[in-house]
């Protein structure tokens, strides 16, 4: 009795292995058959992206312009006192060197 159940279990394992190999072969065949269509899909996606790049560049330029100008103005306003202070020091140093006795 044990021999029959062991033989049945072995048959189930062998049939599972055979079905796994067959499923692998079918999967491999479908992969090889459908591969050109996947490559063609990648080519079409790449062409669509290349057609969309100019619009992305325009949008990026507008966003950089709309965001960059206020940031530039804020940076200029915040650094204006320091720049004016340095320019005043340079003006005073040059003025004092011109009046220095020779």
Buried (B, 14 or more C-beta within 10 A) or exposed (E): EEEEEEEEEEEEEEEEEEEEEEEEEEEEEEEEEEEEEEEEEEEEEEEEEEEEEEEEEEEEEEEEEEEEEEEEEEEEEEEEEEEEEEEEEEEEEEEEEEEEEE
